Amino acid sequence: MTTYKDRAPDRSRLSLAEILEIFAAGQLPLKFTAYDGSSTGPDDAVVGLDLRRPRGTTYLATAPGELGLARAYVAGDIEPVGVHPGDPYELLRALAASSAFKRPPARVLANIIASIGLEHLLPVAPPPQEALPRWRRVAEGLRHSKSRDADAIHHHYDVSNAFYRYVLGPSMTYTCACYPDESATLEQAQDNKYRLVFEKLRLRPGDRLLDVGCGWGGMVRYAARHGVHALGVTLSAEQAGWAQRAIADEGLSDCAEVRHGDYRDITESRFDAVSSIGLTEHIGVANYPAYFAFLQARLRPGGLLLNHCITRPDNRADASAGFFIDRYVFPDGELTGSGRIITEAQNVGLEVVHEENLRQHYAMTLRDWCRNLVEHWDEAVAEVGLSTARVWGLYMAGSRLGFESNVVQLHQVLAVKTDDHGDDGGLPLRPWWTA
């Protein structure tokens, strides 16, 4: 096929494929086709993108980068080729392996603009699944205020319990699993994660556990089944309702409870243990001192805290999430390194006794969630709509790639509340749990 680099350097109208070639410096790793009839990319490419509608061009032109691509993809203006929309992992991996797109010289850029047409430089409404940009969310309250956090949690977690069941499987567990071996199923790995947290917290029958950000109550029910009195709290009304029904169905109401509310409204104290599994990502780095102080105050002397959360591989990067994650997945979400997590826990008087990185386990978890979404694609689309289902496939496949490439990590930090004399309640000298 004739490519842009084969043409004479004139100012004639460029096709959409030629424009993409220019930005990709001729190194496009996938097949690209467009509604104007043009195409480019290796003839033997297994995966590709098909730009089907002019609105997609407007999205790409007015929000260059991941946000514009996400808008066009979610809206269906760009279709994946060679992959299922529930798991576009191979497509994203091909894009990630390519060289970074480059800004062309001014003369070429002017030709591109003329070829696209000025009408495509006027922004159009994004897909309805997109949240407002951060600066426009002030009507919901200050960032990480109780009201704004509730809205952010509602955006992501109150999609549909049925949809989450299709993705997560019977455990209804939306956090990183811990695979005992590479052949383990997702359900086995999630049960193993709860066992690991339970053992790290040295829980015994009759103990009291507080689980903040408890989701659908998986940790609460696991602890209750082992004789622990467990209280969970979540900002998602859908999660709380589902969890309370599951507690009743399992006959655990005497020792388990899940409340719909903010963890900051918990007044009980002197818990033997506190677990926080996947909450820290939502509270804001600036709020870590207050967060860890609150959790520390809920523990009795000698009590243990297990904090399980996604982190960055260093402690220097901007904590804010990227455009796609912030607008479509976790509004106001923030990540930082495990060093910051440990520092803030120590600064409120907790003694950190262990930490570990489960990065590869989260990549495997996301792989299995995508498999579930593909398997139940028709039911998932019927439940939440095609665009929302595409958001989830894109987000989970991209996150898997992020964990595999060490863009993000998953750390469990275990800490103890010592008494005024430094007594840790008689913890064993070495880790007491099984791997």
N, C-alpha and C positions, 0 to 999 in steps of 0.2 A: 504494500500500500504506500501511497505518497504521504510523507510526513512533513511537518512544518519545516524541518531543517533541510528538506530537499527542495524547498521552494525558493524562488528568487526573493531577495529582501525588498518587497514592495509594501504598499499600504492597502492591499486588497483585503476584502473581508475574510476573516478567519473563521473556520468551523469551530464548534465546541471542542472537538477532539484535539484540534491543533492548539487551542488555547490551553488545554490541560497539559499537552506536551511541553509547552513553553514553561509553565510553572514547575513541571516535574523534571525539567532539563533533559528530556528524552529518556528518563530512567523509570518509566512507569512499570511497576511489577505485575500489573493485572490488566485484564481486558476492559476497555471502556467503550461503550456505545451511547449515542445520544439521539434525541428525537429529531435532530436536523439531518440524520442519516450518516453522520460521520462516526468513525471509530478509530481506536488506536490501541496500542499495547501488544504484547507478544501473542503471536497466533496460537501458541501452545499453552497459554495461560489457563489454569484450571478454574480460577475465580475471577470475578469482575464486578463492575457496576454498570447499570443501565440508567442513564438520565432520561426520564420519560416525559417530563412536562416543563414548560417554561418557568413555572413558579419555582422549580428546583434551582434553575439558574439564578433567579432573584435571591433565593436563600443563600446560595454560595457566594454571590457577588456582594451582598450587603453584610454578611457576617463570615468573612473568610476564616478558615480553620475549622476546628471541631464543632463549633456551634452551628455554623451554616450547614455543614455536612449532616449533623444530627437532625436539624430541622427538615431538610430535604428527605432524609431517610425515614424519619418518623411519619412524615406526611405522605409517604409513598411516592414521592416524586423521583426518588432514586431507588431502584430495586437491586438487591444483591443477586449475583449470578454465581452458580456453582456451590452455594451454601444455603442452609435453611435459615430463614429470618429469626428463628428461635435460638440459633447458635451460629452467628457469623464469625466465629473465632478464626477460621482459616483466612477469611477475607481481611480481618483486622491484623492478623499476623503478617500477611503480605504487605499491607500498607506500612506497618511498623518497620519492616525490613528495608523499605525504600529510603533513598536519601531525602533529606528535608526539602520541601518545596522552596523555590527561590523566587525572589521578587525580580521581574524582568526590568531591563533598562526603560527609561521614561518614554523613549520613542515607541518601543514595542508595547508598553503599557497603554499608551494612547490608542494604538491600533486595536488592542484588546477591548478597550472601552467602547470604541466606535463599532466594533464587530458585535459586541454583546447588545448594545443599544442602551440609551440612557434610561429607558423605561425599566430596565432590570436593576438600576441603581437606586430605585425608590423602594424602601423597605415595605414588606407586606406583613400581615399578622402572622405570628408563629403558630405552630400547632397548639391546640388547647391544652395539651399535656404539659406545656412549658410553664414553669413558675415565673413570677416577675423577677427582674434583676434585683440584686441585693438592695440597691439604693432606693428602689420603689416599694420595698416591703415595710417601710416605716409605719404604714397604716395598721400593720399587724402588731406593732409594738417595737421596742428596741430589740436589737439582736440578742437572742438568748434570754429575753424576758419570758415569763411563764406563758403569756398569751401567744407570742410569736413561736416559741418552741412547740406549743400545742398545734399550731397551724402547720408547722413543718412536719411534725410527726403524722398529722392527718394526711398530708399530701402523699406521703410514701406508704404508710402502714395501713391506712384504711381503704386500700384499693378494693379488696374483696377477699374474704377468708377462703372462699372456694378457689380463687385464682392462686392464692398462696399455697393451698393444698396441692394443686397441680404441680407447682414448682418445687416446693420443699419436701413433698412426700409426707408419709404418715406422722413423722415426728413433729411437724410444724415448727421446725427449728431454723431460724434465720440468722445463724451465726456460724463461724468457722467450725467444721467438724475436726476430729482428731483421729486419723486413720491408723489402726493398729498395724496394718500392713497394706501393701498396694492393692491387694485383691479384695479388701473389705468393701462392703456395700455402704452407701450413704447412711442408711439407718444404723448400721453397726458403728460407723464412725461417729455419728451424733450421740449415740448412747455412750460410746467410749469417752467422748468429750465431757459429758455430764459426770461420768464416773471419775474422770481426772480432776475436775473442779471439786467434786465432793470429797475426794481423798486429799487433795491439797489443803482443803479447809479443815481437815481432821474432824469432820462432822460425825457425831454419834447419836444414837436414838435419844430423844428427849432434848437435844440441842435446838436453838432458835437461829434461823437463817433469814436474812433480809436479802432479797434479790431485786436490785434496782434496774429499771429498764427490762422487765422480765419477759417481754414479748408475749407469746401464747402460753407461757407458764411451764415450759419444758423443764427448767432447772427446779422450779418450785415443786412440780409433781414428782420428779426424780427423787428429790430430798424427802418428800412426804412418804413416798413408798418405802423409804429406808428409816422411817420412824422419827424424822426431823420435823419440827414445827416451822413451816416456811411461809413467809409473807412476800408476795411480789407486787410490784407497782409498775404500771405502764401508762403513758399518755394516750395510747390508742384505745378508743372505746371498742372497736371491733376486736382487738386482741383480748381485752379484759373480759368481754362477754364470752368469747370462745373459751378462754382459759377457765372461767368459773364453771361453765358447763362441763368441760373435760374433768375438772376436779370432782364435780358431783357424780359424773358417770363412773369415775374410778373409785368412788367411795372414799375420797380423801378429804372431805369437808371438815372433819374434826381437826385436821392438822395442816391444812393448806388454804391459802386465800390469795386472790389476786385483786388488787384495787385499781380502778381507773383514776389516775391522778398524777400529779407531779411528785417525783421522788423527794423534793424539798419540803413536801407537806407531811412526810412521815414523822410522827412525834415519838414513837416508841424508841427505846434505846436498850443498851446492854445485851445486844445480840451476840451470840457466840461466833457468828461469821457473817460477812457481807460479800455477796457476789455481784459483780457488775460486768455483764457479758454483752458487749456491743452497744453500750450507752455513751461512753466517753467521746465517741466521734461526733455526738450531737450537742454537746454542752458548751463548746467554745473554749479554746485554749486559755483565754483570759480568765475564765471561770474555774480553772483547775484548782487554784488555792481554796476557793470556797467549796468546791465539790469534794476534794479529799478531806477537808476539815469536817464537812458534814458527815461523810462516811466514817471517819475516825470517831466522831462523837456518838455514832450509833453503836459502836462496839464496846463490849466489856473489856477490862484489862486482860490481856492474853488472847483476845479475839483476833481472828484472821480476816484479811481482805484479799479477794482475788479480783484483779482488774484485767479484763480481756478485751482488747480493742485493736483496731487497725491503726497502724502507725506509718510514718515515713521512714526511709532508711537513714535519715540524718535529722539533726535538730535545728538546721539553719533555714530550710525552705519555708516559703510562705505557707501558712496553715490553711488558707482558703482552698476549697475544692475548685477544680477546673469548671469551665463554662457548662459543659454537658451535665456533669454530675450535679452541679449546683442548681441548674434550671430544671432538670428532668428527674433527678433521683433523690438527692439529699439536700434540700434547700438549707443553707446556713451551716452545712457540715464543715468540720475543720479537722485536720490531721497534723500531728507533729511526731517527732521521734520518741522512741522508748526512753531515751535519756531524760526528756522533759517530764514524762510520766513518772519516772522514778524520783526525779528531783522534787516534784511537787508533793509526792507521797511522803518523802523524807522531811520536807519542810513543815509538815503539820505534825511531825512526831512519830510517824509510822516507821518501823524498821523493815526495810525490804530484805527478804530472806531468799528469794529466788525469782528468776525471770527466764522465759524461754520464747523463742520465735517459732511460730507455726506457719510460716509463710507458704511453704509448699503444700501444706494441708489445706489452706484456703484456695489455692489454685485447683486442687482436686475437688473440693466442695463445689466450687463454681462450675467446674466441668460437669459434675453430676446434676446440679440444678438446671443447667442448659439441656442436658439429656432429658430431664423430666419435662421441660417446657416443650421440646420438640415432640416428645411422645404424646403430650396432651395438647398440642397446638390448637386443634380445632375447638376443643372445649374451652381453652384459655381465651381464644379470640371471641368466642361466643359470650364469655363471662365479662370481659373488660373492653373488648373492641380491638381491632387490628393495630391501631397506632400505639396503644398502651402496651400491648404484647410485644411490639417491635422495640419499644423503649427498653423493656426488660431483657430481651435477647441481646441487644446492643450493649447494655450496661453490664450484664453478667459476663459476656464473652470478653469485653474490654477489660473488666476487672481481673478475670483469669489471666489475661496477658500481662497485666500490671504486676500481679503477684509472681508470675513465672520470671519476669524480667527484673525483679527487685525494685520496681518503682514504688511499691507499697509492701508492708509487712504486717504480721499479726503477732502481737506480744501478749503473753500472760505474765502479769507481775503479782507476786504474792508478798504480802506484808503483814506484820503483826503489830498490835497495839501493846506496847510494853507498859508496865506500871511505872510509878515515879522512881523506882529503884532499878529500872532496866530489866525487870523480870518479864520474860516472854511466856510465862505459863508452863514452862517445862517442855519446850519443843525438842524433838530429837536432834541429835547433832548433825545428822545428814538427812537429805530428802526421804520422806517416809512413805511416799506414794509409788505406785508402779507406773512405768512409762506408758 
